[in-house]
Amino acid sequence: MRLFLLILLLFPLGLTLSSNARAEQPMLLQVHPAPLVAETASGEKSFSIEVADDNSERQRGLMFRETMNDDRGMLFVFPVSRQHGFWMQNTPMPLDLLFIGEDGKVKAIEQGVPFSTDSISPPVQARFVLELKAGTAEKTGIAVGDRLHHPLIDAVAGES
């Protein structure tokens, strides 16, 4: 009987530990069928992207992700343009964060430092944010003012 009561008392603790372990797993979203294409001064650069377009996906983002291919990224889609803030808590991988306006143009590029809780919030209005592996924006020549194309961005920018 004591063993049964002990198991009954410890069962919720096991569920809590189990859910915490799951919470520390990276979120892997399906890759969108259409590539994201950046028009740069040196030509077009294409990326395969995951799309975070609801609150839980946007909150989780690339947390706990330790690696990502150079041609991969995550596009955060917001319902309205505003000044958005990000942080890198629970994110071991350094990132480039590209803040993109409703016109599809890059408004700001910021660097994300692993595990930092400092806010990354440039003073720009953005409808989208693209997270890439750190150094990718510079390596591929993506700069502020460059136009990014993807069906989700183009629909907002008035292109189909």
Backbone torsions as a table, in degrees:
resi	resn	phi	psi	omega
1	MET	NA	-42.2	178.7
2	ARG	-62.6	-40.5	178.7
3	LEU	-61.8	-42.8	178.4
4	PHE	-60.6	-45.4	179.3
5	LEU	-64.7	-40.2	178.3
6	LEU	-62.1	-44.7	178.1
7	ILE	-63.2	-42.4	179.0
8	LEU	-61.3	-39.9	179.1
9	LEU	-72.4	-35.0	-177.3
10	LEU	-84.8	-17.9	-178.5
11	PHE	-55.0	-48.7	178.1
12	PRO	-60.6	-34.9	177.8
13	LEU	-62.8	-41.7	178.2
14	GLY	-62.5	-40.3	177.4
15	LEU	-64.3	-41.5	179.3
16	THR	-63.2	-46.8	179.4
17	LEU	-63.5	-39.8	179.7
18	SER	-64.7	-43.2	179.9
19	SER	-69.5	-33.4	175.6
20	ASN	-65.4	-39.8	178.4
21	ALA	-63.3	-42.0	177.2
22	ARG	-64.6	-38.2	-178.4
23	ALA	-64.0	-23.7	-179.1
24	GLU	-91.0	5.9	175.3
25	GLN	-86.6	143.1	178.0
26	PRO	-66.4	146.6	174.7
27	MET	-84.0	123.4	178.1
28	LEU	-114.1	108.8	179.0
29	LEU	-92.9	157.6	177.6
30	GLN	-64.9	139.7	176.9
31	VAL	-70.5	131.4	179.5
32	HIS	-64.3	140.5	-177.3
33	PRO	-64.2	-27.3	-179.3
34	ALA	-96.3	134.5	177.1
35	PRO	-73.6	156.9	170.0
36	LEU	-93.7	130.6	-177.0
37	VAL	-119.3	126.7	176.9
38	ALA	-100.8	126.4	173.8
39	GLU	-88.5	110.6	-179.3
40	THR	-115.4	170.8	178.1
41	ALA	-61.5	-26.4	-178.7
42	SER	-99.8	11.0	178.3
43	GLY	118.9	-176.5	-178.0
44	GLU	-84.4	140.1	175.5
45	LYS	-122.9	133.5	-174.9
46	SER	-113.5	140.9	-179.6
47	PHE	-132.1	140.9	169.0
48	SER	-87.5	130.7	-173.5
49	ILE	-128.8	151.0	166.1
50	GLU	-96.7	148.2	-177.9
51	VAL	-115.2	121.0	174.6
52	ALA	-102.8	103.5	-173.5
53	ASP	-125.6	12.4	170.5
54	ASP	-130.4	167.8	-173.2
55	ASN	-56.3	-45.6	-176.9
56	SER	-66.8	-38.8	178.1
57	GLU	-68.2	-41.7	179.5
58	ARG	-66.1	-36.9	179.2
59	GLN	-68.3	-35.4	-176.4
60	ARG	-85.1	-43.3	176.2
61	GLY	47.5	-129.0	-178.0
62	LEU	-97.7	19.9	177.4
63	MET	-54.7	142.3	176.0
64	PHE	68.5	0.0	178.5
65	ARG	-81.0	125.9	-176.7
66	GLU	-98.4	-25.3	179.8
67	THR	-141.6	159.0	176.1
68	MET	-160.0	140.1	178.0
69	ASN	-63.8	155.0	-178.8
70	ASP	-62.5	-27.1	-177.2
71	ASP	-100.0	21.6	-179.9
72	ARG	-116.3	160.2	176.6
73	GLY	-166.7	176.4	175.2
74	MET	-127.4	126.2	178.1
75	LEU	-99.9	121.6	176.3
76	PHE	-94.9	123.7	-178.6
77	VAL	-109.9	122.4	-179.4
78	PHE	-108.5	151.0	-178.4
79	PRO	-70.4	-25.1	179.7
80	VAL	-140.6	157.7	174.4
81	SER	-81.0	136.5	174.0
82	ARG	-170.1	179.2	175.2
83	GLN	-78.2	113.7	-177.9
84	HIS	-100.4	146.1	177.9
85	GLY	-118.6	138.8	178.2
86	PHE	-126.8	160.4	169.6
87	TRP	-142.5	169.7	-171.8
88	MET	-113.0	15.7	178.5
89	GLN	-55.2	135.3	-179.9
90	ASN	66.4	17.0	179.1
91	THR	-116.4	103.4	-175.6
92	PRO	-79.1	-10.6	-174.9
93	MET	-101.3	127.8	175.7
94	PRO	-67.1	144.5	-173.6
95	LEU	-133.3	157.0	162.9
96	ASP	-98.9	134.1	176.3
97	LEU	-115.8	117.5	-179.6
98	LEU	-105.1	117.9	-179.4
99	PHE	-93.4	123.5	-169.1
100	ILE	-119.9	130.3	179.8
101	GLY	-80.4	174.5	178.5
102	GLU	-61.4	-22.2	178.6
103	ASP	-83.5	1.4	179.1
104	GLY	82.9	3.4	-178.8
105	LYS	-94.7	143.2	177.6
106	VAL	-69.0	121.6	-178.8
107	LYS	-96.6	-28.2	-179.7
108	ALA	-160.7	151.0	174.1
109	ILE	-128.4	123.4	-178.9
110	GLU	-125.1	157.7	177.1
111	GLN	-103.2	138.5	177.1
112	GLY	-104.6	124.6	-179.6
113	VAL	-92.6	129.0	-178.1
114	PRO	-50.5	135.4	174.4
115	PHE	65.8	5.7	-178.7
116	SER	-73.6	141.9	174.0
117	THR	-103.2	7.5	174.8
118	ASP	-68.6	142.3	179.9
119	SER	-74.6	134.2	173.1
120	ILE	-107.1	100.6	-171.7
121	SER	-148.5	80.1	179.6
122	PRO	-65.1	153.9	-176.9
123	PRO	-78.9	59.1	179.7
124	VAL	-133.0	155.2	173.5
125	GLN	-87.3	125.6	-179.3
126	ALA	-132.6	143.3	174.7
127	ARG	-103.4	-21.5	-178.3
128	PHE	-137.1	153.9	170.1
129	VAL	-135.1	130.9	178.0
130	LEU	-109.5	123.2	175.5
131	GLU	-102.1	127.2	178.2
132	LEU	-126.4	162.1	174.2
133	LYS	-57.1	140.3	-177.7
134	ALA	-53.3	135.1	178.3
135	GLY	90.2	-10.1	-177.0
136	THR	-67.3	-40.9	180.0
137	ALA	-59.3	-48.1	179.8
138	GLU	-65.5	-45.4	-177.4
139	LYS	-60.9	-36.9	-177.9
140	THR	-93.8	-3.3	177.5
141	GLY	82.0	17.2	178.0
142	ILE	-74.8	129.2	-177.2
143	ALA	-132.9	162.8	174.6
144	VAL	-56.2	133.0	-178.7
145	GLY	99.8	-17.6	178.0
146	ASP	-68.0	149.3	-179.0
147	ARG	-96.7	131.1	175.8
148	LEU	-106.7	136.9	180.0
149	HIS	-117.7	133.1	172.5
150	HIS	-164.0	148.5	-178.7
151	PRO	-52.6	-37.0	179.9
152	LEU	-69.6	-35.5	178.2
153	ILE	-76.4	-46.1	-177.4
154	ASP	-62.0	-33.9	178.3
155	ALA	-62.0	-37.9	178.7
156	VAL	-76.4	-37.1	-177.2
157	ALA	-77.2	-5.4	177.6
158	GLY	88.8	17.0	174.8
159	GLU	-115.8	147.7	176.5
160	SER	-117.5	NA	NA
